[in-house]
Amino acid sequence: MLLLVPLALVLKSVLVAAAVLEPDGWAALVVLTAVPLLLLLLSPALLVHGRARTAYLVGVDLLVTLLLVGDLVNARVSGRLLSVHMLSAAGTFEGLGSSVLDAADWPDLLLFADLLAVAALAIAARGRDRRAARTSSVPRLGARGRAVAVVAPAALLAFVAQLLLQTSDPGLRVAVLSPLGTHAHQAWDQLIDDNEALTPEERERVADWFAANAAYHQAAPEHEDLVGLLEGRDVYLVVLESLEQVVLGARPYGQEVTPTLNGWVEESLVFDAVQEQVRDGNSSDAELLMLAGVYPLRSGAAFLRFPDNAGYTTLPGLLVEEGYRPVALHADAATFWNRHVVYPHLGFERYVAEDDFAVGGREVGMGLADEDLFDQALRELDRVPSPRFLHLVTLTSHTPWHLPEDLQGLELPDDDATSRYLQSVHYADAALGEFARRLDERGLLDTAAIVVVGDHRGPHKYAPEDERWLTGDDGRVPFLVHVPGMDGRRISTPGGQVDVLPTLAQLLGIPAERYAGSVMGRTLLGTHSGSAVTPDGTVLPGADGAGQLADAYEIADLAVSGDWFTQ
């Protein structure tokens, strides 16, 4: 048993790592990196024997296996391990069960098979244990104690060395620390999670970074005519769940997936080189990026770890000063991702969640169908005077993409993940088109701007094994500003989601001095590049200020965890 349990747990750790790591070859490293922490956990078993040893080994095996199975399922949903921060805030994830259950497979139960083997060995050894109990175990216990005195400190030192070697890349961190070691590191972070005052040196470093970034907010001469384009207009910021750039224009079997968005291109600003930049916080990270212009934390989600942080310079806050009344609408529970706590700090005067909808709608997947969300948005127009800023977060195209048959509008032969995704996006696109049509009926479309952004990727994040209809993904998400009647323009400045705020602020005619020194993004209307950096911190070729961008996530960690924005 002393050999079976650690061997089984090492193999399980490798399996989980393979589900997270790209390329999977890094998972082989976990054969070595999982050993120190497992030895540390299992070494007390040397000090006991009989039923006590069996109980200890089974207990550790069961707890670790449950955690690893959770990791495996979460990796299929989000591409990452479970976060200790997420586990501690599990109550905020109402509605996520369908995504989790869909990602679980019956073969996952095989990870518990070694527990049966341990039980069988324990029963077989029962007679030997009774005989051993009649003889003195003091010499044997002394030898085992000496073994533990050697093994445990050595294992601890090895794990400390792993901690010193870890990287900011979430995948490589799993390879270096092992899945269990990653959770141990997260747990330590959780213990010291309170906002820690920055040292004078850290404060100066953060301030210098923001000061240097303030230089990237000047519009290029060819785009100066766009400054103030949206001034005074009603603005509808629509965050379309899991929308990828590559899906726009896709035509499986000759069918348009996004006819509404495709049709808007001729009357829109299309920013087609915007990188997804979310990390553990997924959709909540996207909102931090786009509404506050701040990069996500390298571990955990800011909405969960630091929900009470205030002082951000936010798009809703800037618009309040322009006479807007910002309203956020979401078709899920108010507590999801702690939005009920965070949204007021982002500048929203009103938050309308699922339970606040005037008319109960149809549940599809995680929450109410997108058409119900847009219907509620139209109702809000009667309560909010112009100019309006409505932030709408859709849900129907959230994984696992099980759209009821009567809502499916594409003729596709298969029911694989990508086909289901395309059906869901097609539905979301149609719901968006109907929303615009009803705005037009009220005479409100000509004085509006509909901004469409993707919060993160879809199949390429959750089902990368099947991309028949969506080839050529490079991590981009859409950013489109639809202004009826304008001459469309495509802007291919490489940037990221963090650039949405400064770009929209410039389009709204808000002076740069009101936000340039306190947001981490750059305008995409400039002569320079935007914030072309990927979620793992890789700076894309040709990005201006590459050294500064390489430090962006580390600076965000300091600024958010140290609550720098309120200083």
N, C-alpha and C positions, 0 to 999 in steps of 0.2 A: 504493500500500500504506500509506503514511503516513497517509492519510485513511481508508482502508477499515477498518483494525483498530480505531482509536478509535471510529469511528461504530458499528461492529458491537458493540463492548463496551458502549457507552452504551445501545444498544437492548436488549441482553441484560439489562443492569442494570435498565432500566425494567420489563422483563417479570418479573424476579424480585421487584422491589419491589411490583408489582401483585399478586403472589401473597401478599404479607404484609400490605399496608396496607389499612385500612378507614377511610374510603372509598377506593376505588382511585384516585380523583382525585389523591391525594397523590403517586402514582407519577410523574406528569408532572414533578414537581419534580426527579426524578432525572436528567432530561435535562440539567439544569444542574449538580446537585451531584456527578454522577459524573465530570465533566470534570477538575477539578483533580488528583485522585490518578492518573487515567489518563494525563494529560499528564506527570506526574512519573515514572510508570513507563515511558512510551514515549519520553521525550525522549532517552535515550541512543542511540536508533536514528538520530538525526540525525548522530551522530558517526562512523558507519560506513556502508558502502554494499555493494552486491553481496550475496554469499551471507551475509556476516556480518549485514547488516541483516535479510535475510529470516529467518535463523535466530533472531535476537533477537525480531522481531515475532511469528513463529510460536510461539516458546517462551512469551512473555508471554500471547499470545492463548489458547494451549492451557491454561496453568495457571489463568488467570482464568476461562476458560469452564468448566473442570472444577469449580472452586469454585462458580461460579454455578449450574451444573446441580445440584450437591449442595444448594445453597440452595433451589432450586426444589423438589426432591424433599422436602427436610426441611420446607419450608413447607406442603406438602400433608399431612405427617404430624403436625406440631406447631404449625403456624401461625406459625413463626418461622424465621429464618435459622439455618444451622449455627452452632454456637458453637466458637470456637477452643479453649475449655476442653474441650468434648466431643470434638473431633478429637484433642486430646492424650491423652485418656483413652478412645480408641476400643475398647481391649481390654476395657473394663468393660461393653460393650453386647452381649454374646453373646446371640443370640436375636432381635435386633431386625431382622435381615435381611428377614424376611417382610413387615414393615410398610414397609420402605424399598422393596423390589422392587415391592410392590403400588402404591406411590405413583408409581413411575416410569412414564412413557409413551413409546412409540416416537417421537412427535413431538419429544421432548426432544433427540433426535439432530440435529434441524435447527439447534440452537444451534452445532453444529460446522461448519455449511455454509460459513461465511466463511473457514475455514481452507483449504478447497478452492479458493476464489476467490483467496486470497493465493498459494497454490502455483501456480495458473495464471498469475497476473500475474508471479510470479518467473521462471517458465519463459519467458514472452514477453519479459521484460526482459533475459534473459541476454545477448543480442547487444549491447544498448546498454551493459550493464555492461562487456563486454570492450573496447568502443571507448572507454568513459570511463576505463578503467584505463590506456590508452596516453597520456592527457593528464594534465597536472599537476592533482592534486586539492587542492593546498595552499591556494589561495585559497578554493576552495569549502568546505574543511574549516574554515578560519578563520571564514567566515561562519556556518557551522552551529554552530561552537563558541560564537560570540557569541549566536546564537539560543538555544542551550541555557542559556547564562549568564543570559538574561533569562527564558525560559519556566519553567525549573525552580524558581528562587526564588519567582517569582510564583505558580506552582501550589502550592508548599509553603505560602506565606503564606495562600493561599485555603483550603487544607485546614485549616490551624490555625484560621482563622476559623470554619470549619464545626464544628470540635471545640468551640469556645467557645460556639457556638449550639445544641449538641445538648441534648436533653431527656431526662428519665428514662423517658418513654413509649417502649417498644421499637419501636413502629411509626413514630412520628414521627422517632425516631433514624435509622431506615433512610432516611427521606425526606431528612433533613438531611445525613447523611453518605454516602449511597448504600450499597448492599450491600457493595461492596469497602471503602469507608471504615469501615463498621461493623466489618469484620473487622480492619482495621488498628488500630482502637481496642481491640478485644478482645485483639489480640496484644500491644499495649502493656500492657494490664492483666495479661496472663499473665507478662510480664517482671518486673513489680513485684508479683507475686502473693503473695509471702511475707507472713506476718502482720506487719504494720507496727505498731509501738507507737503507740498513740493519743497525740496531744498532750494536755496538761492540759486545754485548752479542749474538745477532743473528748470526753475522758473525762467531764468535767463535764456536757456536753450530753447524752451517753448516760444518765448516772446520773439527771439531772433528768427525762428522758423516762420512764424506768422508775419513778421515784418518783411522777410524776404519774399514770401508768397504774395504779399500785397502788390507786387510789381506786375502781376499777371491779370490785370483787370481793365486794360486799355483796349478799346475796340479797334480793329484794323480799319484802314480807310475804306476798303470795299464793303465793310459791314456797318459803317457809321449810320447809314440810313435806317438800320434796324433798331438803333437805340431809341427806346420810348415807343416802339411799335405797339406794345400792349397797354400803354398808359390809359387808365380809365376804363378798360374793358373788364367785363366779368371774366374770371379765370376759373376754369374747371381742370384741376390737376387729377388725371385719372391714372392710377397705378394699376396696370393690367397684370394680374397674377401670372408669373412664369413666362412672360412674353419674351421670346428671343428675336434678335434682329434677323436671323436667317429665315424665320417663318414668313416675314413680309415678302410678298411676291411669290411664295411657294405655290405650286399648282399640281398637286398629286392627281393623277388621272385627269388632267386638264381642268381641275376645279380650283378656283381661288379660295385660299384659306381665310384671307383677311380682305375681302372686297371693300369694306368701309375704309380701312386705313389706306389701302392701295389707291382708292379714289380720292383721298384727301391730299395725296402727295403734291398735286399740281397747285394746291392752295395752302402750302405748309412750309415751314422751316423743318428740314429733315436733317438731324444730326446722326449720321450713320456710322460713327466710329467711337461709340461710347462703351467702355468696358464695364462689365459687371464687377462690383467691388465688395460685395457682401461677404461676411465670414459666418461665424457661428449663429449670429442673430437673424440670418436670412431676411425676411420681409421687414423686420424691425430695423435691421442694419440699413436697408434701402431707404427707409424713412429718415434715419439719422443722417445718412449721406445727402439725400436730396432736399430735406427740409431744414437741416441745420448746417449742411456743408462740412460735416465732420466724418472722418474715417471711422470704421468700426473698431472695436477692441480686438486684440489678437487672440484673446481667449474669453469665451462667454459673450453675452449680449449686453450692451450698455443699458437697454431698456429694463433688463432684469437686475444687473449688478448695481447700477447707479440711477434708478428711476427718478430720484428726487433732485438730480442735478438741474440747476437752473442757470441762467446767464448766457445760454446759447444765443447767438445772432441767428434768427430763423426767418424763413420766408414768410410764414404767417405773421410773425412779429413785425417785420418790415412793412407788410401790407396794412397792418393795423394803423401804422403811422400815416398811411396814404388814404385812410378813410374806409378801409375794407373791414368786414366782419367775418373772420375765418371760421369755417365750419368743416368738421371732419366727419365722414360717414364710412362705416364699415359693417359688412353683413354678417359679422360674427359677434361673439360675446364681448362685452366692453372690456373684460379683463385680459383678453388675449394679448400676449406680449406686453402686459402691463400698460396698455395704451391709456386706460382710464387715469393712470397716475402721470404718465409722461406727456400726454397731449397738452394739458394746460401749460406745462413748462415750454412747449414748443410754440405757444402763442395762440392756440385755438380757443375761441370763446365758447364753442359748443361742440359736443361729441355725440353723434347719433349712432348707436350700436344696434345690434339685432333686436334687442328687447324694446328699443325705443321706436321701432318702425310703426307707423300709423296703422298699417294693414299687414297682418301676418302673411308672409309669402311662402314660397315653395322651397323646402330644404333640398339642396343639391350639394352632395359632398360635405364640406366643412361648415357651410352656412347657407344663408339665403341665396337664391339664384341672382345672377347679375342684373337681370331685368327688374327685380324687386329693389335692388340697390338704387338703380337709376330712377325708378318710380318714386322712391323716397326722396331722392335728390330734387326731383321736380316739385315735390311737396314743400321742401325746405325753401324754395325760391319765394314762396308767399310770406315767409317769416323773415327773410334776410333782404334788406334793401341793397340796391346797386350802389357802388360796385361790389360784387360778390367774389369771394374766394372759397370754392368748395373743393375739398380734398377727398377723392373717392377711391377706396381700395376694394378692388373686385376679388372674388374668391372662386368662381366656378371653374377656372382653369388651373386650380391647385391640384397637385398630385393627390390621389391616384387616377384622376381623370376618368371617372365613371359617370358619363353623362347619360341621363335617361334617353331611351330610344326616340321618344317624340321630340326631343330637342336637338337631335343630331341632323345636321344639314348637308353632310358630305357622303358621297357613295364610295366607301372604302372596303376592300375585300377582307381585311384582317382586323383583329381586335388586339393587336400588340400595343405596347405603351405609347409609341409614337403616334399611331393611328388614333388612339383615344385622346391623346394630347391635341392633335389637329382638330378633332371634333369639338373639343372644349374651347379652343381658341376661336374657332369659327363661330361658335355660339356667342362668346364674349364680344367678338367683333360685331356681330349682328345686334346685340343688345346696345352696344355703344352707338351704332348707327341709328337705332330707334330713338335713343336719348337725344341725339343731335336733331333728328326730324321733329321731335316734340318741342325742342327749344325753338326751332324754326317756326313751328305753328304758333308759338306765343310771341313771335317777333323778337326773340332774344338772341338768336344765333349771330346776326350781323354785328352785334356789339360784344361778342364773346370771343374767347380764345380757349380752345380745348387742347390741353397739353397731355400727351400720352407717353408714359414711360413704363418700362418693364422693371419689375423689382429684382428679378434674378432669372437665370436660365431655367428651362424646363427639362426636356428629355436629356439634353447633354449634361445636365447636373444629376438627374435621377435615374435615367435609363440609357447610359451612353452606349450600350451594346447594340442598340437598334437606331440607326439614323438614316434609313433609306430615303426618306423624304426631306431630310434636313441636313444635307452634307455641307461641309465647309464652315462649320462653327468655329469661331475664334474668340468666344467669350463675350460677344457684344450683345447689348440690349437696346431696344429702340428708345429714342427720344425725339418726339415729333410735336411741333407747335402748329396747330391748325388755326388759321385765321381766314375765315371765309372772304373771298374776293381778292386776296393778295396773290402776287406772282410767286409761285413756289421757288424755293432755293434749297439746294443740297449742300450741306457744310460737312466736310469730311475731316475736320480737325480732330486728331486723336485725343481722346480724353476719357473721363470716367464719370460714374454717377455722382461723385462729389461735385462735379462742375454744373449740375443742374441749377442749384441755387444762384450762383453768381451770374449764370447766363440768363436765367429768367429775370433776375433783378435788373440786369442791364436792359433787357427787352421791355421791362416795365418802367424804365426811366428813373430808377432809384439811384441816386448818386453813389459812386463806389466807396466814397469815404465813410459811408454808414455801415459797410460790411467788410471791406477789403482786408482789414487787419484782424478780423475775428472769425473768418471762415477758411477752410482748408482747400476749397476748390478754386478754379480759375474760370474766366469766361471762355467760352468756345467761339467767341466772335473776334478774338484777338489775332495778332500776327504770330503769336507763339502757339505752342501746343497746349492742350489742356492737361489734366492730371492723368496721363497715360500710364497707369500702374495697375497691376493685376492684384487680386485678393491675397496672393502669397508674397506680395511686395516686389515682384519683378517689374522693373521699369521697361516699358516697350521701346524698341529702337526709334531714334529720332525725337524722343521727348526732350523738351527744354527743361533745364534745371534738374537733370537726372539725379544728381547727388541729393538734392532736397527731397525729391519724390521717393527716393530709396528709404528715407528716414520717416516718411509720412505716418506709417502705422505706429511706429514707436512713439512719435510725438503725440499722436492721438491717444495712445495709452496713458501717457503722462498727463495730458490735458484733461481727459475725462476722469481718470482715477483720482487725480489731484484737484478736480473741480476748478481748473484754471480759469474757466470762463466767468466765474463769479468774483474773481480776484480784482 
